[in-house]
Amino acid sequence: MRRSSADARDSAPWRRTGPDGSITLEIHAQPSAKRTEVAGIHGGCLKVRVAAPASEGQANEALIEFLAEGFGVPRRNVTLVRGRSGRRKTLSIASPVARPDRGWELL
């Protein structure tokens, strides 16, 4: 049985899949953590602890690197769409090879 896009949205409101296969993630970033890792769900967003300070965009770069590695894509395929200076961010991943986000639903 195939799930509708509405069902997929309800099970993980922090993730959207585009018609071209791209993935858009709503992320709550926590900079200056001990390590970069997915930490669960926070306010309808995927919470990611980032082991870099928020100053001078270091946390954004570390987050992009983390997602690029996780989804098996080059850094240029991960775009920070919204939230350059805030904790809540929207990122897009083009042409993902791996899908670690499917396991994150269980957090």
Biopython code that builds the backbone (N, CA, C, O; Angstrom):
import numpy as np
from Bio.PDB.StructureBuilder import StructureBuilder

atoms = [
    (1, "MET", "N", (0.839, -1.177, 0.000)),
    (1, "MET", "CA", (0.000, 0.000, 0.000)),
    (1, "MET", "C", (0.885, 1.242, 0.000)),
    (1, "MET", "O", (1.838, 1.333, 0.774)),
    (2, "ARG", "N", (0.574, 2.174, -0.850)),
    (2, "ARG", "CA", (1.375, 3.376, -0.990)),
    (2, "ARG", "C", (0.829, 4.480, -0.092)),
    (2, "ARG", "O", (-0.383, 4.681, -0.015)),
    (3, "ARG", "N", (1.721, 5.190, 0.583)),
    (3, "ARG", "CA", (1.304, 6.278, 1.459)),
    (3, "ARG", "C", (1.135, 7.545, 0.642)),
    (3, "ARG", "O", (1.907, 7.799, -0.284)),
    (4, "SER", "N", (0.142, 8.332, 0.976)),
    (4, "SER", "CA", (-0.051, 9.601, 0.276)),
    (4, "SER", "C", (0.940, 10.626, 0.816)),
    (4, "SER", "O", (1.529, 10.441, 1.881)),
    (5, "SER", "N", (1.110, 11.702, 0.066)),
    (5, "SER", "CA", (2.031, 12.739, 0.523)),
    (5, "SER", "C", (1.534, 13.377, 1.813)),
    (5, "SER", "O", (2.343, 13.819, 2.629)),
    (6, "ALA", "N", (0.224, 13.434, 2.011)),
    (6, "ALA", "CA", (-0.316, 13.984, 3.257)),
    (6, "ALA", "C", (0.068, 13.103, 4.433)),
    (6, "ALA", "O", (0.408, 13.620, 5.497)),
    (7, "ASP", "N", (0.022, 11.768, 4.268)),
    (7, "ASP", "CA", (0.426, 10.859, 5.342)),
    (7, "ASP", "C", (1.898, 11.038, 5.658)),
    (7, "ASP", "O", (2.282, 11.058, 6.828)),
    (8, "ALA", "N", (2.725, 11.170, 4.637)),
    (8, "ALA", "CA", (4.163, 11.339, 4.847)),
    (8, "ALA", "C", (4.441, 12.645, 5.589)),
    (8, "ALA", "O", (5.316, 12.695, 6.454)),
    (9, "ARG", "N", (3.701, 13.696, 5.254)),
    (9, "ARG", "CA", (3.888, 14.979, 5.917)),
    (9, "ARG", "C", (3.512, 14.881, 7.386)),
    (9, "ARG", "O", (4.188, 15.461, 8.236)),
    (10, "ASP", "N", (2.446, 14.157, 7.697)),
    (10, "ASP", "CA", (1.998, 14.032, 9.080)),
    (10, "ASP", "C", (2.990, 13.246, 9.921)),
    (10, "ASP", "O", (3.182, 13.570, 11.093)),
    (11, "SER", "N", (3.626, 12.222, 9.362)),
    (11, "SER", "CA", (4.537, 11.397, 10.146)),
    (11, "SER", "C", (5.850, 12.117, 10.441)),
    (11, "SER", "O", (6.504, 11.818, 11.440)),
    (12, "ALA", "N", (6.242, 13.054, 9.593)),
    (12, "ALA", "CA", (7.464, 13.814, 9.804)),
    (12, "ALA", "C", (7.247, 15.237, 9.293)),
    (12, "ALA", "O", (7.639, 15.552, 8.169)),
    (13, "PRO", "N", (6.630, 16.098, 10.099)),
    (13, "PRO", "CA", (6.321, 17.453, 9.639)),
    (13, "PRO", "C", (7.563, 18.290, 9.353)),
    (13, "PRO", "O", (7.464, 19.337, 8.714)),
    (14, "TRP", "N", (8.710, 17.853, 9.809)),
    (14, "TRP", "CA", (9.957, 18.577, 9.608)),
    (14, "TRP", "C", (10.611, 18.238, 8.257)),
    (14, "TRP", "O", (11.659, 18.791, 7.926)),
    (15, "ARG", "N", (9.996, 17.331, 7.475)),
    (15, "ARG", "CA", (10.592, 16.914, 6.204)),
    (15, "ARG", "C", (9.567, 16.992, 5.082)),
    (15, "ARG", "O", (8.420, 16.575, 5.241)),
    (16, "ARG", "N", (9.996, 17.533, 3.946)),
    (16, "ARG", "CA", (9.182, 17.530, 2.731)),
    (16, "ARG", "C", (10.036, 17.001, 1.587)),
    (16, "ARG", "O", (11.223, 17.314, 1.485)),
    (17, "THR", "N", (9.422, 16.201, 0.733)),
    (17, "THR", "CA", (10.109, 15.685, -0.439)),
    (17, "THR", "C", (9.493, 16.332, -1.669)),
    (17, "THR", "O", (8.277, 16.294, -1.859)),
    (18, "GLY", "N", (10.336, 16.923, -2.501)),
    (18, "GLY", "CA", (9.867, 17.592, -3.702)),
    (18, "GLY", "C", (9.651, 16.617, -4.839)),
    (18, "GLY", "O", (10.103, 15.474, -4.768)),
    (19, "PRO", "N", (8.966, 17.049, -5.889)),
    (19, "PRO", "CA", (8.716, 16.181, -7.044)),
    (19, "PRO", "C", (9.998, 15.751, -7.754)),
    (19, "PRO", "O", (10.018, 14.728, -8.439)),
    (20, "ASP", "N", (11.067, 16.529, -7.590)),
    (20, "ASP", "CA", (12.345, 16.189, -8.210)),
    (20, "ASP", "C", (13.200, 15.283, -7.321)),
    (20, "ASP", "O", (14.330, 14.951, -7.680)),
    (21, "GLY", "N", (12.661, 14.878, -6.156)),
    (21, "GLY", "CA", (13.397, 14.013, -5.236)),
    (21, "GLY", "C", (14.193, 14.768, -4.192)),
    (21, "GLY", "O", (14.786, 14.155, -3.305)),
    (22, "SER", "N", (14.218, 16.091, -4.282)),
    (22, "SER", "CA", (14.948, 16.875, -3.283)),
    (22, "SER", "C", (14.221, 16.787, -1.943)),
    (22, "SER", "O", (13.024, 16.508, -1.887)),
    (23, "ILE", "N", (14.956, 17.024, -0.882)),
    (23, "ILE", "CA", (14.412, 16.954, 0.470)),
    (23, "ILE", "C", (14.600, 18.309, 1.133)),
    (23, "ILE", "O", (15.682, 18.893, 1.071)),
    (24, "THR", "N", (13.553, 18.802, 1.762)),
    (24, "THR", "CA", (13.623, 20.046, 2.519)),
    (24, "THR", "C", (13.409, 19.700, 3.984)),
    (24, "THR", "O", (12.436, 19.037, 4.342)),
    (25, "LEU", "N", (14.329, 20.159, 4.826)),
    (25, "LEU", "CA", (14.274, 19.874, 6.253)),
    (25, "LEU", "C", (14.094, 21.158, 7.052)),
    (25, "LEU", "O", (14.736, 22.171, 6.773)),
    (26, "GLU", "N", (13.225, 21.105, 8.037)),
    (26, "GLU", "CA", (13.071, 22.179, 9.021)),
    (26, "GLU", "C", (13.890, 21.747, 10.228)),
    (26, "GLU", "O", (13.621, 20.703, 10.822)),
    (27, "ILE", "N", (14.884, 22.541, 10.591)),
    (27, "ILE", "CA", (15.836, 22.146, 11.636)),
    (27, "ILE", "C", (15.895, 23.183, 12.743)),
    (27, "ILE", "O", (15.888, 24.389, 12.494)),
    (28, "HIS", "N", (15.954, 22.687, 13.967)),
    (28, "HIS", "CA", (16.252, 23.510, 15.138)),
    (28, "HIS", "C", (17.704, 23.188, 15.491)),
    (28, "HIS", "O", (18.005, 22.092, 15.963)),
    (29, "ALA", "N", (18.593, 24.142, 15.262)),
    (29, "ALA", "CA", (20.025, 23.919, 15.490)),
    (29, "ALA", "C", (20.429, 24.358, 16.891)),
    (29, "ALA", "O", (19.983, 25.392, 17.387)),
    (30, "GLN", "N", (21.274, 23.560, 17.513)),
    (30, "GLN", "CA", (21.818, 23.889, 18.829)),
    (30, "GLN", "C", (23.332, 23.961, 18.681)),
    (30, "GLN", "O", (23.998, 22.925, 18.708)),
    (31, "PRO", "N", (23.895, 25.163, 18.526)),
    (31, "PRO", "CA", (25.338, 25.299, 18.338)),
    (31, "PRO", "C", (26.129, 25.052, 19.618)),
    (31, "PRO", "O", (25.567, 25.004, 20.712)),
    (32, "SER", "N", (27.423, 24.899, 19.463)),
    (32, "SER", "CA", (28.382, 24.712, 20.561)),
    (32, "SER", "C", (28.123, 23.459, 21.379)),
    (32, "SER", "O", (28.344, 23.456, 22.590)),
    (33, "ALA", "N", (27.658, 22.394, 20.735)),
    (33, "ALA", "CA", (27.439, 21.114, 21.416)),
    (33, "ALA", "C", (28.755, 20.322, 21.446)),
    (33, "ALA", "O", (29.726, 20.706, 20.794)),
    (34, "LYS", "N", (28.782, 19.236, 22.188)),
    (34, "LYS", "CA", (29.976, 18.395, 22.252)),
    (34, "LYS", "C", (30.263, 17.730, 20.922)),
    (34, "LYS", "O", (31.421, 17.590, 20.529)),
    (35, "ARG", "N", (29.201, 17.314, 20.219)),
    (35, "ARG", "CA", (29.369, 16.673, 18.910)),
    (35, "ARG", "C", (28.175, 17.006, 18.033)),
    (35, "ARG", "O", (27.114, 17.387, 18.527)),
    (36, "THR", "N", (28.357, 16.861, 16.738)),
    (36, "THR", "CA", (27.267, 17.109, 15.805)),
    (36, "THR", "C", (26.470, 15.825, 15.659)),
    (36, "THR", "O", (27.004, 14.779, 15.290)),
    (37, "GLU", "N", (25.145, 15.929, 15.965)),
    (37, "GLU", "CA", (24.290, 14.747, 15.925)),
    (37, "GLU", "C", (22.826, 15.156, 15.901)),
    (37, "GLU", "O", (22.470, 16.260, 16.314)),
    (38, "VAL", "N", (21.993, 14.267, 15.420)),
    (38, "VAL", "CA", (20.546, 14.465, 15.481)),
    (38, "VAL", "C", (20.105, 14.125, 16.895)),
    (38, "VAL", "O", (20.475, 13.083, 17.437)),
    (39, "ALA", "N", (19.304, 15.018, 17.495)),
    (39, "ALA", "CA", (18.938, 14.856, 18.893)),
    (39, "ALA", "C", (17.438, 14.651, 19.107)),
    (39, "ALA", "O", (16.985, 14.626, 20.251)),
    (40, "GLY", "N", (16.662, 14.506, 18.036)),
    (40, "GLY", "CA", (15.229, 14.276, 18.198)),
    (40, "GLY", "C", (14.409, 15.351, 17.525)),
    (40, "GLY", "O", (14.850, 15.986, 16.567)),
    (41, "ILE", "N", (13.201, 15.546, 18.043)),
    (41, "ILE", "CA", (12.264, 16.508, 17.482)),
    (41, "ILE", "C", (12.056, 17.620, 18.508)),
    (41, "ILE", "O", (11.945, 17.357, 19.706)),
    (42, "HIS", "N", (12.003, 18.864, 18.031)),
    (42, "HIS", "CA", (11.812, 20.014, 18.911)),
    (42, "HIS", "C", (10.892, 21.002, 18.202)),
    (42, "HIS", "O", (11.283, 21.605, 17.203)),
    (43, "GLY", "N", (9.685, 21.172, 18.707)),
    (43, "GLY", "CA", (8.750, 22.144, 18.150)),
    (43, "GLY", "C", (8.419, 21.917, 16.685)),
    (43, "GLY", "O", (8.297, 22.878, 15.926)),
    (44, "GLY", "N", (8.273, 20.682, 16.281)),
    (44, "GLY", "CA", (7.953, 20.375, 14.892)),
    (44, "GLY", "C", (9.135, 20.406, 13.953)),
    (44, "GLY", "O", (8.975, 20.263, 12.741)),
    (45, "CYS", "N", (10.324, 20.592, 14.504)),
    (45, "CYS", "CA", (11.556, 20.613, 13.711)),
    (45, "CYS", "C", (12.452, 19.463, 14.142)),
    (45, "CYS", "O", (12.324, 18.940, 15.249)),
    (46, "LEU", "N", (13.351, 19.080, 13.260)),
    (46, "LEU", "CA", (14.377, 18.112, 13.601)),
    (46, "LEU", "C", (15.460, 18.846, 14.383)),
    (46, "LEU", "O", (16.025, 19.818, 13.883)),
    (47, "LYS", "N", (15.758, 18.401, 15.595)),
    (47, "LYS", "CA", (16.778, 19.062, 16.415)),
    (47, "LYS", "C", (18.138, 18.455, 16.103)),
    (47, "LYS", "O", (18.324, 17.241, 16.180)),
    (48, "VAL", "N", (19.085, 19.322, 15.750)),
    (48, "VAL", "CA", (20.448, 18.880, 15.453)),
    (48, "VAL", "C", (21.404, 19.661, 16.346)),
    (48, "VAL", "O", (21.428, 20.892, 16.324)),
    (49, "ARG", "N", (22.185, 18.936, 17.125)),
    (49, "ARG", "CA", (23.251, 19.553, 17.920)),
    (49, "ARG", "C", (24.455, 19.712, 17.000)),
    (49, "ARG", "O", (24.822, 18.790, 16.271)),
    (50, "VAL", "N", (25.063, 20.891, 17.044)),
    (50, "VAL", "CA", (26.178, 21.196, 16.143)),
    (50, "VAL", "C", (27.408, 21.533, 16.971)),
    (50, "VAL", "O", (27.357, 22.395, 17.848)),
    (51, "ALA", "N", (28.509, 20.854, 16.692)),
    (51, "ALA", "CA", (29.745, 21.035, 17.448)),
    (51, "ALA", "C", (30.580, 22.174, 16.879)),
    (51, "ALA", "O", (31.772, 22.012, 16.617)),
    (52, "ALA", "N", (29.956, 23.306, 16.693)),
    (52, "ALA", "CA", (30.657, 24.504, 16.220)),
    (52, "ALA", "C", (29.931, 25.704, 16.814)),
    (52, "ALA", "O", (28.719, 25.656, 17.024)),
    (53, "PRO", "N", (30.664, 26.778, 17.085)),
    (53, "PRO", "CA", (30.004, 27.968, 17.629)),
    (53, "PRO", "C", (29.164, 28.665, 16.565)),
    (53, "PRO", "O", (29.389, 28.495, 15.367)),
    (54, "ALA", "N", (28.200, 29.445, 17.019)),
    (54, "ALA", "CA", (27.310, 30.144, 16.098)),
    (54, "ALA", "C", (27.979, 31.340, 15.432)),
    (54, "ALA", "O", (27.458, 31.861, 14.446)),
    (55, "SER", "N", (29.107, 31.780, 15.941)),
    (55, "SER", "CA", (29.743, 32.983, 15.408)),
    (55, "SER", "C", (30.297, 32.777, 13.999)),
    (55, "SER", "O", (30.833, 31.721, 13.663)),
    (56, "GLU", "N", (30.150, 33.810, 13.202)),
    (56, "GLU", "CA", (30.691, 33.874, 11.844)),
    (56, "GLU", "C", (30.244, 32.730, 10.941)),
    (56, "GLU", "O", (30.975, 32.340, 10.031)),
    (57, "GLY", "N", (29.059, 32.190, 11.181)),
    (57, "GLY", "CA", (28.519, 31.154, 10.309)),
    (57, "GLY", "C", (29.151, 29.781, 10.450)),
    (57, "GLY", "O", (28.916, 28.902, 9.620)),
    (58, "GLN", "N", (29.946, 29.587, 11.483)),
    (58, "GLN", "CA", (30.624, 28.295, 11.667)),
    (58, "GLN", "C", (29.635, 27.164, 11.896)),
    (58, "GLN", "O", (29.820, 26.067, 11.370)),
    (59, "ALA", "N", (28.590, 27.415, 12.672)),
    (59, "ALA", "CA", (27.589, 26.370, 12.939)),
    (59, "ALA", "C", (26.831, 26.021, 11.659)),
    (59, "ALA", "O", (26.535, 24.850, 11.424)),
    (60, "ASN", "N", (26.513, 27.014, 10.832)),
    (60, "ASN", "CA", (25.838, 26.744, 9.563)),
    (60, "ASN", "C", (26.698, 25.868, 8.667)),
    (60, "ASN", "O", (26.202, 24.915, 8.065)),
    (61, "GLU", "N", (27.976, 26.183, 8.578)),
    (61, "GLU", "CA", (28.884, 25.384, 7.746)),
    (61, "GLU", "C", (29.001, 23.957, 8.276)),
    (61, "GLU", "O", (29.021, 23.007, 7.493)),
    (62, "ALA", "N", (29.076, 23.800, 9.591)),
    (62, "ALA", "CA", (29.159, 22.462, 10.186)),
    (62, "ALA", "C", (27.866, 21.678, 9.934)),
    (62, "ALA", "O", (27.912, 20.473, 9.686)),
    (63, "LEU", "N", (26.725, 22.351, 9.998)),
    (63, "LEU", "CA", (25.437, 21.709, 9.739)),
    (63, "LEU", "C", (25.345, 21.260, 8.285)),
    (63, "LEU", "O", (24.894, 20.149, 8.008)),
    (64, "ILE", "N", (25.761, 22.103, 7.366)),
    (64, "ILE", "CA", (25.763, 21.750, 5.943)),
    (64, "ILE", "C", (26.668, 20.554, 5.690)),
    (64, "ILE", "O", (26.300, 19.641, 4.952)),
    (65, "GLU", "N", (27.834, 20.555, 6.292)),
    (65, "GLU", "CA", (28.780, 19.439, 6.139)),
    (65, "GLU", "C", (28.181, 18.140, 6.690)),
    (65, "GLU", "O", (28.300, 17.086, 6.065)),
    (66, "PHE", "N", (27.542, 18.218, 7.850)),
    (66, "PHE", "CA", (26.913, 17.056, 8.484)),
    (66, "PHE", "C", (25.825, 16.469, 7.583)),
    (66, "PHE", "O", (25.771, 15.256, 7.380)),
    (67, "LEU", "N", (24.964, 17.327, 7.049)),
    (67, "LEU", "CA", (23.885, 16.849, 6.185)),
    (67, "LEU", "C", (24.413, 16.309, 4.859)),
    (67, "LEU", "O", (23.920, 15.295, 4.364)),
    (68, "ALA", "N", (25.402, 16.971, 4.286)),
    (68, "ALA", "CA", (25.988, 16.501, 3.027)),
    (68, "ALA", "C", (26.576, 15.101, 3.202)),
    (68, "ALA", "O", (26.371, 14.226, 2.361)),
    (69, "GLU", "N", (27.295, 14.896, 4.280)),
    (69, "GLU", "CA", (27.880, 13.581, 4.554)),
    (69, "GLU", "C", (26.794, 12.538, 4.789)),
    (69, "GLU", "O", (26.870, 11.430, 4.257)),
    (70, "GLY", "N", (25.795, 12.885, 5.574)),
    (70, "GLY", "CA", (24.717, 11.951, 5.892)),
    (70, "GLY", "C", (23.905, 11.529, 4.675)),
    (70, "GLY", "O", (23.532, 10.363, 4.550)),
    (71, "PHE", "N", (23.632, 12.469, 3.781)),
    (71, "PHE", "CA", (22.820, 12.176, 2.599)),
    (71, "PHE", "C", (23.669, 11.738, 1.402)),
    (71, "PHE", "O", (23.133, 11.446, 0.333)),
    (72, "GLY", "N", (24.987, 11.694, 1.580)),
    (72, "GLY", "CA", (25.875, 11.202, 0.534)),
    (72, "GLY", "C", (25.966, 12.114, -0.675)),
    (72, "GLY", "O", (26.052, 11.647, -1.810)),
    (73, "VAL", "N", (25.945, 13.428, -0.427)),
    (73, "VAL", "CA", (26.008, 14.389, -1.525)),
    (73, "VAL", "C", (27.160, 15.363, -1.292)),
    (73, "VAL", "O", (27.626, 15.507, -0.161)),
    (74, "PRO", "N", (27.626, 16.037, -2.350)),
    (74, "PRO", "CA", (28.613, 17.098, -2.147)),
    (74, "PRO", "C", (27.973, 18.286, -1.429)),
    (74, "PRO", "O", (26.756, 18.462, -1.469)),
    (75, "ARG", "N", (28.786, 19.079, -0.787)),
    (75, "ARG", "CA", (28.283, 20.241, -0.023)),
    (75, "ARG", "C", (27.455, 21.177, -0.891)),
    (75, "ARG", "O", (26.518, 21.803, -0.396)),
    (76, "ARG", "N", (27.778, 21.284, -2.158)),
    (76, "ARG", "CA", (27.043, 22.198, -3.044)),
    (76, "ARG", "C", (25.583, 21.776, -3.234)),
    (76, "ARG", "O", (24.766, 22.578, -3.688)),
    (77, "ASN", "N", (25.246, 20.529, -2.893)),
    (77, "ASN", "CA", (23.866, 20.048, -3.011)),
    (77, "ASN", "C", (23.026, 20.390, -1.780)),
    (77, "ASN", "O", (21.816, 20.163, -1.785)),
    (78, "VAL", "N", (23.635, 20.924, -0.742)),
    (78, "VAL", "CA", (22.910, 21.315, 0.478)),
    (78, "VAL", "C", (22.852, 22.835, 0.520)),
    (78, "VAL", "O", (23.881, 23.511, 0.532)),
    (79, "THR", "N", (21.635, 23.361, 0.543)),
    (79, "THR", "CA", (21.431, 24.808, 0.509)),
    (79, "THR", "C", (20.692, 25.262, 1.757)),
    (79, "THR", "O", (19.668, 24.690, 2.132)),
    (80, "LEU", "N", (21.223, 26.297, 2.393)),
    (80, "LEU", "CA", (20.543, 26.932, 3.516)),
    (80, "LEU", "C", (19.534, 27.910, 2.923)),
    (80, "LEU", "O", (19.908, 28.972, 2.426)),
    (81, "VAL", "N", (18.264, 27.549, 2.976)),
    (81, "VAL", "CA", (17.197, 28.334, 2.358)),
    (81, "VAL", "C", (16.781, 29.498, 3.251)),
    (81, "VAL", "O", (16.549, 30.609, 2.775)),
    (82, "ARG", "N", (16.691, 29.227, 4.552)),
    (82, "ARG", "CA", (16.190, 30.228, 5.492)),
    (82, "ARG", "C", (16.803, 29.974, 6.863)),
    (82, "ARG", "O", (17.044, 28.828, 7.243)),
    (83, "GLY", "N", (17.055, 31.065, 7.609)),
    (83, "GLY", "CA", (17.507, 30.932, 8.984)),
    (83, "GLY", "C", (18.995, 31.083, 9.182)),
    (83, "GLY", "O", (19.565, 30.458, 10.075)),
    (84, "ARG", "N", (19.632, 31.893, 8.375)),
    (84, "ARG", "CA", (21.084, 32.057, 8.454)),
    (84, "ARG", "C", (21.546, 32.454, 9.857)),
    (84, "ARG", "O", (22.595, 31.994, 10.309)),
    (85, "SER", "N", (20.771, 33.309, 10.561)),
    (85, "SER", "CA", (21.224, 33.781, 11.870)),
    (85, "SER", "C", (20.395, 33.255, 13.036)),
    (85, "SER", "O", (20.715, 33.555, 14.187)),
    (86, "GLY", "N", (19.353, 32.489, 12.782)),
    (86, "GLY", "CA", (18.522, 31.973, 13.874)),
    (86, "GLY", "C", (18.764, 30.494, 14.105)),
    (86, "GLY", "O", (19.487, 29.840, 13.353)),
    (87, "ARG", "N", (18.155, 29.981, 15.149)),
    (87, "ARG", "CA", (18.273, 28.542, 15.426)),
    (87, "ARG", "C", (17.394, 27.709, 14.513)),
    (87, "ARG", "O", (17.740, 26.577, 14.177)),
    (88, "ARG", "N", (16.256, 28.264, 14.107)),
    (88, "ARG", "CA", (15.354, 27.532, 13.212)),
    (88, "ARG", "C", (15.798, 27.777, 11.775)),
    (88, "ARG", "O", (15.900, 28.918, 11.325)),
    (89, "LYS", "N", (16.058, 26.683, 11.067)),
    (89, "LYS", "CA", (16.612, 26.766, 9.725)),
    (89, "LYS", "C", (15.842, 25.871, 8.768)),
    (89, "LYS", "O", (15.265, 24.862, 9.175)),
    (90, "THR", "N", (15.837, 26.242, 7.507)),
    (90, "THR", "CA", (15.292, 25.419, 6.445)),
    (90, "THR", "C", (16.425, 25.121, 5.493)),
    (90, "THR", "O", (17.053, 26.033, 4.956)),
    (91, "LEU", "N", (16.687, 23.840, 5.285)),
    (91, "LEU", "CA", (17.742, 23.424, 4.365)),
    (91, "LEU", "C", (17.176, 22.495, 3.313)),
    (91, "LEU", "O", (16.245, 21.731, 3.570)),
    (92, "SER", "N", (17.750, 22.569, 2.127)),
    (92, "SER", "CA", (17.317, 21.737, 1.017)),
    (92, "SER", "C", (18.485, 20.865, 0.571)),
    (92, "SER", "O", (19.618, 21.334, 0.470)),
    (93, "ILE", "N", (18.199, 19.591, 0.306)),
    (93, "ILE", "CA", (19.211, 18.644, -0.162)),
    (93, "ILE", "C", (18.783, 18.168, -1.542)),
    (93, "ILE", "O", (17.730, 17.548, -1.696)),
    (94, "ALA", "N", (19.604, 18.459, -2.542)),
    (94, "ALA", "CA", (19.303, 18.054, -3.916)),
    (94, "ALA", "C", (19.939, 16.700, -4.207)),
    (94, "ALA", "O", (21.074, 16.438, -3.810)),
    (95, "SER", "N", (19.209, 15.859, -4.891)),
    (95, "SER", "CA", (19.682, 14.544, -5.357)),
    (95, "SER", "C", (20.310, 13.704, -4.248)),
    (95, "SER", "O", (21.451, 13.264, -4.391)),
    (96, "PRO", "N", (19.597, 13.470, -3.147)),
    (96, "PRO", "CA", (20.177, 12.678, -2.050)),
    (96, "PRO", "C", (20.440, 11.233, -2.484)),
    (96, "PRO", "O", (19.627, 10.621, -3.176)),
    (97, "VAL", "N", (21.582, 10.707, -2.066)),
    (97, "VAL", "CA", (21.946, 9.316, -2.360)),
    (97, "VAL", "C", (21.471, 8.417, -1.222)),
    (97, "VAL", "O", (20.839, 7.387, -1.457)),
    (98, "ALA", "N", (21.780, 8.812, 0.003)),
    (98, "ALA", "CA", (21.355, 8.072, 1.196)),
    (98, "ALA", "C", (20.140, 8.775, 1.797)),
    (98, "ALA", "O", (19.876, 9.936, 1.485)),
    (99, "ARG", "N", (19.401, 8.077, 2.657)),
    (99, "ARG", "CA", (18.217, 8.650, 3.296)),
    (99, "ARG", "C", (18.238, 8.399, 4.806)),
    (99, "ARG", "O", (17.403, 7.649, 5.312)),
    (100, "PRO", "N", (19.179, 9.013, 5.536)),
    (100, "PRO", "CA", (19.209, 8.830, 6.991)),
    (100, "PRO", "C", (17.986, 9.412, 7.690)),
    (100, "PRO", "O", (17.684, 9.027, 8.820)),
    (101, "ASP", "N", (17.282, 10.326, 7.044)),
    (101, "ASP", "CA", (16.109, 10.956, 7.637)),
    (101, "ASP", "C", (14.999, 9.960, 7.928)),
    (101, "ASP", "O", (14.180, 10.203, 8.815)),
    (102, "ARG", "N", (14.949, 8.868, 7.222)),
    (102, "ARG", "CA", (13.923, 7.860, 7.485)),
    (102, "ARG", "C", (14.089, 7.228, 8.855)),
    (102, "ARG", "O", (13.098, 6.861, 9.487)),
    (103, "GLY", "N", (15.297, 7.096, 9.316)),
    (103, "GLY", "CA", (15.562, 6.583, 10.654)),
    (103, "GLY", "C", (15.331, 7.614, 11.735)),
    (103, "GLY", "O", (15.064, 7.271, 12.886)),
    (104, "TRP", "N", (15.434, 8.882, 11.362)),
    (104, "TRP", "CA", (15.245, 9.963, 12.340)),
    (104, "TRP", "C", (13.802, 10.081, 12.767)),
    (104, "TRP", "O", (13.531, 10.666, 13.815)),
    (105, "GLU", "N", (12.858, 9.548, 11.999)),
    (105, "GLU", "CA", (11.450, 9.607, 12.369)),
    (105, "GLU", "C", (11.196, 8.911, 13.689)),
    (105, "GLU", "O", (10.244, 9.248, 14.394)),
    (106, "LEU", "N", (12.031, 7.950, 14.035)),
    (106, "LEU", "CA", (11.814, 7.137, 15.228)),
    (106, "LEU", "C", (12.332, 7.800, 16.496)),
    (106, "LEU", "O", (12.123, 7.280, 17.592)),
    (107, "LEU", "N", (13.004, 8.941, 16.364)),
    (107, "LEU", "CA", (13.585, 9.603, 17.538)),
    (107, "LEU", "C", (12.530, 10.254, 18.392)),
    (107, "LEU", "O", (12.849, 10.854, 19.418)),
]
sb = StructureBuilder()
sb.init_structure("model")
sb.init_model(0)
sb.init_chain("A")
sb.init_seg("    ")
for serial, (resi, resn, name, xyz) in enumerate(atoms, 1):
    if name == "N":
        sb.init_residue(resn, " ", resi, " ")
    sb.init_atom(name, np.array(xyz, "f"), 0.0, 1.0, " ", f" {name:<3s}", serial, name[0])
structure = sb.get_structure()
